[in-house]
Amino acid sequence: MTDESSPGSDEDLLDYEAALARLDEVLQALEDGKVALEDAILLYERGVMLVRRCSALLAGAERRISELSQGPEGGLVERPFQLSGEEGPAGGA
């Protein structure tokens, strides 16, 4: 097994879908149970890096999403997207 999880690898350049696909491959290899212990440890470390990459990409996407809503004068107003149940920066007031 090659060490593709070394710092500076191309995994930190993957888009979300590619990172998720590689993570799925890692999980399948680990679940298969046919890898040597050392290889399993390397796969686990690679999986952790891929999870962190996916989390970072999702956090970045969440920051970029905005919501259009009708303003007080009938025009469209752009504001940061919030999930249901989240309070705004001013406590939701």
FENTARA-V148403 format. One record per backbone hydrogen bond with DSSP energy under -0.5 kcal/mol. CO is the residue of the C=O (numbers start at 1). NH is the residue of the N-H. E is the energy in kcal/mol with one decimal. If there is no record, write none. Layout:
<<CO;NH;E> <CO;NH;E>>
This chain:
<<2;4;-1.4> <3;6;-0.6> <6;9;-1.7> <9;12;-1.1> <10;13;-1.8> <11;14;-0.9> <15;19;-2.5> <16;20;-2.6> <17;21;-2.1> <18;22;-2.3> <19;23;-2.2> <20;24;-2.1> <21;25;-1.9> <22;26;-2.3> <23;27;-2.6> <24;28;-2.4> <25;29;-2.2> <26;30;-2.4> <27;31;-2.9> <28;32;-2.0> <29;33;-1.0> <29;34;-0.5> <36;40;-2.6> <37;41;-2.3> <38;42;-2.1> <39;43;-2.7> <40;44;-2.6> <41;45;-2.5> <42;46;-2.4> <43;47;-2.7> <44;48;-2.3> <45;49;-2.1> <46;50;-2.3> <47;51;-2.6> <48;52;-2.3> <49;53;-2.2> <50;54;-2.7> <51;55;-2.6> <52;56;-2.4> <53;57;-2.4> <54;58;-2.5> <55;59;-2.4> <56;60;-2.3> <57;61;-2.2> <58;62;-2.5> <59;63;-1.8> <60;64;-1.3> <61;65;-1.3> <65;81;-1.4> <67;79;-2.3> <69;77;-3.2> <71;74;-1.7> <75;71;-4.2> <77;69;-2.4> <79;67;-3.4> <83;86;-2.1> <88;91;-1.7> <90;93;-0.8>>
